[in-house]
Each structure stands twice: as structure tokens, then as C-alpha cells.
Amino acid sequence: MRAVKRRLLIVDDEQDITLTLGTVLRESGFDVVSFNAPLLALRSFKPSYYDLVILDIRMPDMNGFELYRQIRRKDNGVKVCFLTAVNEFTEYEQYRKEAYPKLGERHFIAKPVSNDEITRRVNEILDK
């Protein structure tokens, strides 16, 4: 009997990021869907379908935090991981502590991220 692949949704306005992360995570055994437009991702979101949503923080039209709030209205149980550029990480740290106190630092990944690191962090979040 085959194990069910865990499903990931990646939303980042940079196509290179979604392509690279999608490829790496598929090779690690995940089922991956990705979008470059947050509003399209929100319209296409299926409740109870994804095990983890990986969101870029800074995107046009809707930032990752707002997209996360909207997704949580549709699926309160989905896990999340935020991506941000290294120089923006400290900028968002205080916001994270106030808005998402239950999300630990492991839920925030600084870009650029190595293939091994993204796979390790995704597995870490899913297994907790």
C-alpha cells in the first residue's frame, strides 16, 4: 500500500522561486501546487486539501500575512510557513510575535534557502 503524499501549496510572486521550490519538494516526495498570484491562489484554495501552505510575505495585491488570514477563514487547520528575504526577516519579527505568537521561528524561512534546508523545515513543520 502506497503512502499518501503530503500536499503543499506554494505562493510566491517570483516564478523562479515557485519553480525551484516546487521541483525540490516534488523530488522529496511531496505533491506540490504553486501560484505566483496571491488572489488566484486564494480563489483556487481547497479547504482540507493541503497539509502545508508556504507563503512569501511580500507580494503585490495581497501580502502573505493577509493571504494567510484569508486562507485560515476557509481552512482553520492548515499549517503555514512564511518565506521572506533575509534583510526583511528582522522587519517582520516583531509583527510575527504580535500577530502569530503561536507560530515559532521554524515557521519563518529566510530566502535564499538551500534545497536541504527547505525540505528539512517543511518536514519539521508537518511532523509537529
Disulfide bonds with the S-S distance in Angstrom:
none
